[in-house]
Structure formats: C-alpha cells, structure tokens
C-alpha cells in the first residue's frame, strides 16, 4: 500500500 501510494504520487509529481 505504501509503495503504491509512493508510485502514484511520483507520477503526479513528475507529470506536473
């Protein structure tokens, strides 16, 4: 769960 959250956040942060 923590790993998935980090991946989702990384994608949003990298996209922005």
PDB file of N, CA, C and O in Angstrom, chain B, residues numbered from 101:
ATOM      1  N   UNK B 101       0.851  -1.200   0.000  1.00  0.00           N
ATOM      2  CA  UNK B 101       0.000   0.000   0.000  1.00  0.00           C
ATOM      3  C   UNK B 101       0.890   1.256   0.000  1.00  0.00           C
ATOM      4  O   UNK B 101       0.667   2.189  -0.771  1.00  0.00           O
ATOM      5  N   UNK B 102       1.862   1.256   0.846  1.00  0.00           N
ATOM      6  CA  UNK B 102       2.734   2.440   0.932  1.00  0.00           C
ATOM      7  C   UNK B 102       3.503   2.600  -0.381  1.00  0.00           C
ATOM      8  O   UNK B 102       3.701   3.708  -0.879  1.00  0.00           O
ATOM      9  N   UNK B 103       3.922   1.472  -0.916  1.00  0.00           N
ATOM     10  CA  UNK B 103       4.694   1.540  -2.163  1.00  0.00           C
ATOM     11  C   UNK B 103       3.807   2.050  -3.302  1.00  0.00           C
ATOM     12  O   UNK B 103       4.238   2.846  -4.136  1.00  0.00           O
ATOM     13  N   UNK B 104       2.568   1.577  -3.318  1.00  0.00           N
ATOM     14  CA  UNK B 104       1.653   2.006  -4.388  1.00  0.00           C
ATOM     15  C   UNK B 104       1.392   3.514  -4.262  1.00  0.00           C
ATOM     16  O   UNK B 104       1.350   4.226  -5.265  1.00  0.00           O
ATOM     17  N   UNK B 105       1.223   3.976  -3.067  1.00  0.00           N
ATOM     18  CA  UNK B 105       0.936   5.417  -2.835  1.00  0.00           C
ATOM     19  C   UNK B 105       2.136   6.240  -3.331  1.00  0.00           C
ATOM     20  O   UNK B 105       1.968   7.293  -3.946  1.00  0.00           O
ATOM     21  N   UNK B 106       3.309   5.755  -3.060  1.00  0.00           N
ATOM     22  CA  UNK B 106       4.525   6.498  -3.447  1.00  0.00           C
ATOM     23  C   UNK B 106       4.605   6.557  -4.979  1.00  0.00           C
ATOM     24  O   UNK B 106       4.979   7.580  -5.552  1.00  0.00           O
ATOM     25  N   UNK B 107       4.254   5.461  -5.620  1.00  0.00           N
ATOM     26  CA  UNK B 107       4.326   5.429  -7.085  1.00  0.00           C
ATOM     27  C   UNK B 107       3.304   6.390  -7.682  1.00  0.00           C
ATOM     28  O   UNK B 107       3.598   7.124  -8.626  1.00  0.00           O
ATOM     29  N   UNK B 108       2.119   6.373  -7.124  1.00  0.00           N
ATOM     30  CA  UNK B 108       1.070   7.277  -7.639  1.00  0.00           C
ATOM     31  C   UNK B 108       1.487   8.733  -7.442  1.00  0.00           C
ATOM     32  O   UNK B 108       1.288   9.565  -8.327  1.00  0.00           O
ATOM     33  N   UNK B 109       2.052   9.027  -6.309  1.00  0.00           N
ATOM     34  CA  UNK B 109       2.477  10.411  -6.018  1.00  0.00           C
ATOM     35  C   UNK B 109       3.632  10.789  -6.950  1.00  0.00           C
ATOM     36  O   UNK B 109       3.680  11.917  -7.441  1.00  0.00           O
ATOM     37  N   UNK B 110       4.525   9.899  -7.190  1.00  0.00           N
ATOM     38  CA  UNK B 110       5.675  10.179  -8.061  1.00  0.00           C
ATOM     39  C   UNK B 110       5.212  10.494  -9.480  1.00  0.00           C
ATOM     40  O   UNK B 110       5.754  11.382 -10.138  1.00  0.00           O
ATOM     41  N   UNK B 111       4.214   9.764  -9.938  1.00  0.00           N
ATOM     42  CA  UNK B 111       3.713  10.003 -11.299  1.00  0.00           C
ATOM     43  C   UNK B 111       3.086  11.393 -11.373  1.00  0.00           C
ATOM     44  O   UNK B 111       3.352  12.147 -12.309  1.00  0.00           O
ATOM     45  N   UNK B 112       2.268  11.727 -10.405  1.00  0.00           N
ATOM     46  CA  UNK B 112       1.611  13.045 -10.405  1.00  0.00           C
ATOM     47  C   UNK B 112       2.673  14.143 -10.273  1.00  0.00           C
ATOM     48  O   UNK B 112       2.578  15.182 -10.926  1.00  0.00           O
ATOM     49  N   UNK B 113       3.646  13.918  -9.458  1.00  0.00           N
ATOM     50  CA  UNK B 113       4.689  14.951  -9.229  1.00  0.00           C
ATOM     51  C   UNK B 113       5.529  15.081 -10.499  1.00  0.00           C
ATOM     52  O   UNK B 113       5.892  16.191 -10.889  1.00  0.00           O
ATOM     53  N   UNK B 114       5.833  13.986 -11.129  1.00  0.00           N
ATOM     54  CA  UNK B 114       6.658  14.044 -12.345  1.00  0.00           C
ATOM     55  C   UNK B 114       5.871  14.658 -13.504  1.00  0.00           C
ATOM     56  O   UNK B 114       6.433  15.366 -14.339  1.00  0.00           O
ATOM     57  N   UNK B 115       4.576  14.382 -13.546  1.00  0.00           N
ATOM     58  CA  UNK B 115       3.761  14.926 -14.643  1.00  0.00           C
ATOM     59  C   UNK B 115       3.597  16.437 -14.493  1.00  0.00           C
ATOM     60  O   UNK B 115       3.634  17.173 -15.479  1.00  0.00           O
ATOM     61  N   UNK B 116       3.418  16.890 -13.262  1.00  0.00           N
ATOM     62  CA  UNK B 116       3.180  18.330 -13.062  1.00  0.00           C
ATOM     63  C   UNK B 116       4.461  19.102 -13.350  1.00  0.00           C
ATOM     64  O   UNK B 116       4.480  20.328 -13.242  1.00  0.00           O
TER      65      UNK B 116
END
